[in-house]
Amino acid sequence: MKVAVVGATGLVGGVMLKVLEERKFPVDELLAVASERSAGKSVRFRGRDIAVIGIEAAIAAKPDLALFSAGGVTSLEWAPRFAEVGCTVIDNSSAWRMHADKKLVVPEVNGHVLIAEDRIIANPNCSTIQMVMALAPLHKAYGVQRVIVSTYQAVTGTGMKAVQQLENERKGINGDMAYPFPIDRNVIPRCDVFTDNGYTKEEMKLVVETQKILDPAIRVTATAVRVPVTGGHSEAVNVEFAKEFDLEDVRQMLRTAPGIVLRDDPAKDEYPMPLIAHDRDAVFVGRLRRDETQPRTLNLWIVADNLRKGAATNAVQIAELLVNKGLLRRSSALA
Ligand code: A2P
């Protein structure tokens, strides 16, 4: 299969290459795509250097599949151009997520919605993916009514410039700033830009994407915060159910849910943390306890590697699902 990674020189693009390789995705030819700024650069894939090409050259090569992680503007303009040549696009940006005719997919949760006609498929926001992974089995059992979530998001979620800012600050170097404030020894209660209602775009993504993936009736309210952690997003989540639950049943459900690792043994100091989730594909859940202030309400703590399950791994899992279900058209075979 001919596979393009658009944004191959970026943080998520780099992890996409790694995940494609690790999971032995059937790549016959890899197209590493970036902006004109990267002309002359190469990326490593399966032990070889692959020269980076521009986006027009990639379209001309008619890939079967394109994994996009090059920002919303690039996706809005270019994903339809790839689709026009018969390519299936899996897009990690927010550009297409809320379009009524585009699917927003976490394979373990709603992979069944995919059909062969889907040409542009959206990968949800990193914070949404890990939250709906844990909520999905509980929603099925008890009916999630309302969610209050506070996030503790790592700087890799912003991109390379933010990682550089944190490293510079730790070394006492004055460099380019990805955030309007220092991030080391600080927390910034703003992820992405503010919207008219006073919430940030990241907070509203948690609301609308959870509703699109799980159930439009679920009420979600969010506070998204950037913390001086290099990689791995954490979330404190308060969930109110329609039905009464048993805490041990909840633990058992999460233990057996695909893609979830339960780490919930306070006596042994076992709970999820970014350092534990680092470079792993699972979503880690722990600190399960009843909210003692109201009935049918649970508190939990959810952590995942935002570049892997929150982005690259989820995108590659969507691609695997398409292949396994025979839903991926081979445009190169047709040409
Ligand atoms: P480049 O390295 O050439 O700028 P990150 O979010 O980690 O900063 O990565 C963004 C990725 O998206 C990079 O690979 C970047 O390429 C790529 N990118 C940005 N704009 C475009 C564009 N117009 N066309 C193709 N790739 C782009």
Boltz pocket constraint, residues with backbone or C-beta under 6 A from the ligand:
constraints:
  - pocket:
      binder: B
      contacts: [[A, 6], [A, 7], [A, 8], [A, 9], [A, 10], [A, 11], [A, 12], [A, 13], [A, 33], [A, 34], [A, 35], [A, 36], [A, 37], [A, 38], [A, 55], [A, 69], [A, 70], [A, 71], [A, 74], [A, 158], [A, 159], [A, 160], [A, 161]]
      max_distance: 6.0
